[in-house]
């Protein structure tokens, strides 16, 4: 199989037991910058419309544009660009981001910052979990901020099968510390690759440190996301990358949504370790800017 093909690395059954592959292989691929897609199977009237008479088997694949490595021993992926859909017709009733999150053990989560009107001000915190007796394969673990502009929940849906696929063809060009000190690779390799019109992907260490509770240290983590527009300053040997948008999530195992533990951001990263953040607060939709110094790995293909 060619390196640019999607390769199966892990399958879980409805009980989330491993039936094929290995979570370690998934983690190792993500650590090499691999892209992640997740495949699932379910019945239409069990998952989409419980009032329907159709038990047609539905297959779904999802692109997890942002991937997380937590403490070197856990990985997860987050959908970054999806709007809610109402199958088979079109979009869901309210425009929002549909930020689904999948952990390596099959535990799932979703956050929905609404985009269709002025943000709703309401109390934040744990919320009652709704009655899901009509959907016996759906098990909501907890719910947060239900009356706000950014409700979220953590859950398990017992898919008939859950498969993890990776595209593992990124090449590491440069790894540097937060002060720009080179650990591996070189600026010459960056320049040679850039001249070939390649895609870029960045892995940023400690990107979500500020989301940790005030009385605790953030768990070690790296967030990987593709870049869009990139700029190479040839005299300074400085590569600058504007990232695709991503959900920043408090690093923990498993990865999950909670009150004030996530947001939505764009990044501008440089090969000297400087990272600028433009962050949207999902509760208020107000923006803020911040800067940090981070160790970064730069991948290309």
PyMOL commands that set and color helices and strands:
alter all, ss='L'
color gray80, all
select helices_A, chain A and resi 23-31+44-47+187-194+209-211
alter helices_A, ss='H'
color red, helices_A
select strands_A, chain A and resi 7-12+18-21+35-43+57-64+66-70+74-78+85-86+90-91+99-103+108-113+126-127+138-144+150-157+161-167+171-176+182-185+200-205+221-233+238-243+246-249+262-270+274-280+287-293+296-300
alter strands_A, ss='S'
color yellow, strands_A
deselect
rebuild
show_as cartoon
